[in-house]
């Protein structure tokens, strides 16, 4: 029985991680909840009657676990969700105990670059950040209906409510999400994106600030959790980098949330994980995650030659 459960359930692990991540906004919390989901399912597997598919049953357990977890935690924002942009000449404002949104490796959730754009869009940082503003049940309904394409009846059964109630919750969630989400990003071709990323990496390692900000859009956003301070526009970012850009920089490419990313090293040691949003006119958003525990999550080296 246990062997059957492991064999049949393991193929769903990555998509369940993506589901829990969308709900919670934290790769660490999502990993814990997937483990809890599999433990609960394994203990109850002898009572699984097959009235739904195993995949649906696992999603029921995972969603229930996520809703319980959300009740005990506050939402996970990015700095841009907490206030207006700052003067880069001012001291950085520490976010203190704010539980920040975290990125997730593409490899962990199956959002590889070859997947269709609509699949990658469901895991992008901007969407996951926006989902954090929704009440827990609205969040669950929107993900189950619009991302996983469950029917209203299936969602109603999972949440122990009526189909009309699910449709009403979905309508409110969509309306609220529209208020906080950015416009869809139109990405350049793969060739143009690779060329831009190569230029960005080269400029960063050379500490060539004019070259770095020359790759940005006019309204680029630069943010750095756990600091609340964030900046808008190439001039503001250039001022920030001129003040704080240290020496001996190396960058290692990776991918997060269906987007290009870099592990940035200072003096050979992990410094931050950058997740980039790239549009047709250049780099429009850079989130610098200063939590160096993410390097291990992303399989990045513990150190590099400076």
N, C-alpha and C positions, 0 to 999 in steps of 0.2 A: 504493500500500500504506500509506504513512504517513498520507495523508489519510483512508483508511478507518479506520485505527486511532484517530485523533483523533475522528472523527465517532462511532464506535461506543462508544468507551470514556469519553468525556467525561461522559455522563449519570450515571456511577457515582462521580464524584469526591467529592461531598458525603458519600455514605454510606460511602465508604472512609475519609474523614477521620474520621467518627464512629467507625468500627471501630478505627482506629489510636489515636484519642484514648482510647477505653475501655481499650485494651491498655496505653497508656503513661502516661495521666494528665496529659499535657502537650500543649497546643494547638501549641506551637512544634515539639516533637518529632514530633507527628502530621503536621504540614504537611511536614516534611522526609521522613518515611517515605512519604507519599503521592507526593511528587515522585520518590523512589527507586523506588517501585512502578511508576509510569508509565514511568520511564526503562528499567527492566528489561523491562517488558512490550513497550515499543516496539522494543527491540533484539531481542527474541525473537519478535516477532509473525509473522515469516515462517515460524516453526516451529510456530505455534499450529495444531493439527490439528482443533480443534472437537469433541473428544471430550467436553468439558464446555462450558457456556455461557461467553461472554467474562466475564460477571460473576463466575462461580465461579472462573475462572482468575485474575482480578485479585485476588480475596480470598485465593487460595492464595499468591500472590506477596506480598501485603501482610502476611498473618499470618506467613509465614516471615521477612520483614524485621523485623517487630515482635519476634518471639521472639529473633532475633539481637541486636537492639538492647537488649532487656531484660537479656540476659546480661551486658552491659557497664555496666548502671546499677542503682542501688538503687531501691526503691519510692518513690513520691511520696505522702507522708502529708499530712494536715492536722494542726494543733497538737493537736486533740482525740485524735489517735491516738498521741500521744507521752507523755501523762501526765495527772495530775489537774488540775482547775481551780485558779486562782491567786487570791491576794488582790489586788484591783485597786489597793490603796494601795501595793503593792510596785512596784519598777522592772520594766519589761518585760524579758523574757529573750529575747535575740536567738537565732534558730535557726542562725546561722552559715552553714555550707555545706550545710544540708539542702536537697535538691531537692524543693520543695514541689509539691503538686498544683496544677494551673492550671484555671481555668474555660474554657469554650469558647462562642463566640457561637452562639445558636440558628440564626441565618441561615447560618452556615458548615456546619452539619450537618443542616439541614432540620427542626429541632425547633421549628417555629413554633407559636404558641398555639392555632391551629385544629386541629392534629393531635390524634389521639385520645390519651387520657391514658396508655395503655399504651406508646405510642411515646415520649412525653416521659419516662416513668419510666426508660427504658433509658439515659438520658444524665444523670440527676440527679446532683448532686455527691455525695450520700451513697452512691449505688451505685458511682460511679467510684472514690471513696475506698476503699470496701470491697473492690473488685476488686484494689486494689494489695496487699492482704494475701495474695492467692492466689499460689502458685508459677506461673511463666509458662505451663506447659502446662495447668494447671488453669484459669487465666484464659482461655486461648484456647478450651478445650473449652466452658467455661460460656458464653462470649459466642457462639460459633458455634452451640451447641445451643439455648440458652434465649433469646437475643436475635435471632439471625438465622434460627433454626429449621432449621438444617441437620440432616440425618439423621445417626445415629451412624456409618453406613457412609461418608458423605461426609467426616465429620471424621476418621475413621480413615485414609482414603486421603490426606488432606492431611497428617496428622501421621506417616504411615508406621507405623501401629500397627494393632491389631485392634479390631473393634467391641466385644468384651467389655471391652477395656482402656479404651476411650473411655467406656463406661457406668460403669465403676468410678471413673474420674477425675471424671466429672460428679457422681457421688454424693458423693464427698469434697468437691468444690468447693462444692456446694450446702450441705452440712453446715457447712463453715467460713464460708461467706458469711452463713448464718443467725445465726451467733454475733456478727458485727460490724455487721450492717445494722440501721438503725432501722426502726420500724414504718412501714407505708405512710402517706403523708401524704394526708389528706382535705382537699382545697382548698375554700375557700368559692366561692360563685358568682362569675362574672366581674364582675358589678356590685359586689358586696361587696369583692372583691379590689381593683378599681380605686379604690374609695372609701378603703380602708385605705392603699393605696400613696400616694394623694394626701395623706392626712393625715400619713403618715410623711415624705414629701418636704417638706411645709410645716413640720412640726415641726423637721426637721433644719436647714432654711435659717434658721429663727427661733432655733435653738439652744435650743429648748424641751425640756429633758431630761425633765421629768415627762410631757410629751405623747409623747415618743419611747418611753419605757419603758412607758407606759400601753398601748401597742399590742402589747406582748410577752406571751407565755405565761409562766406561773409558772416554767417550767423552761427558759427561753430560753438558748441558747448563743451566745456572742459570741467569735469568734476572728479572728486578724489575722496570717496568715503574711506576712512571714518571722519574726514573733515566736512563740516557743513558748508564751507566756502566753495563757491563754484564761479566760473567765469564764462562770459559770452563774447565772441568776436576774436579774430586773430590778434589784434593789438593787445587785448587783455591777457591772452594766453602767452604771447611773446614776453610781456612784462613779467608774468609769473615765472616763466622758464629762465629768463635772464637773472632773476633774483635767486632762484632755487635749483637750477640745473647743475648737478654735481658732475664730477669727472668719471673717467673709466666706465663708460656705459656700454653694455652689450644687450642685444635683444634677441629673443628666441621666439620664432613664430608658433602659434597654436590657433585653436578656434574655440569660441565660446558662444553659446546661444545662437548658433547659425550665423555667426559674424566672425570676421578676422580678429585676431587678438595677438598680443605679444607679452611674453614674460620679460620684464626689464630688470637687468642686474646692474648694481653699482659696486665697483671694485670686486666683481666676481660673485657677489652675494645677492640673493633675491631682494628686490625693492618693491615692485608693484606689478600687477597684472592689468594690462591695458586692453579694453574691448572697444573696437572701432565700429562706427556706423559710416558707411561709405555710400554716397549718392552720385548722381551723374556729374555734379560740379565739384566733387572732392569729399574730404572727410568732414562730416557734419557734427559728429559727436564722439568724444573720447571719455570713457569712464575708467579712471585709474583706481583699481582696488588695491589698497595698501595692506591687505591681510595676506601676509606671506605664507600662511598655512594653505592657501589656494594653490601654491606651486606644486605641492604633493598631490593634491586632488587632480590637477591637470597633467600629472606625469612629467613635469618640467624638472630639469636638473637641480640638485640641491646647491650647486655652485657651477660657475663657468670660469674659464681662464680670462682674467681681466685684460 
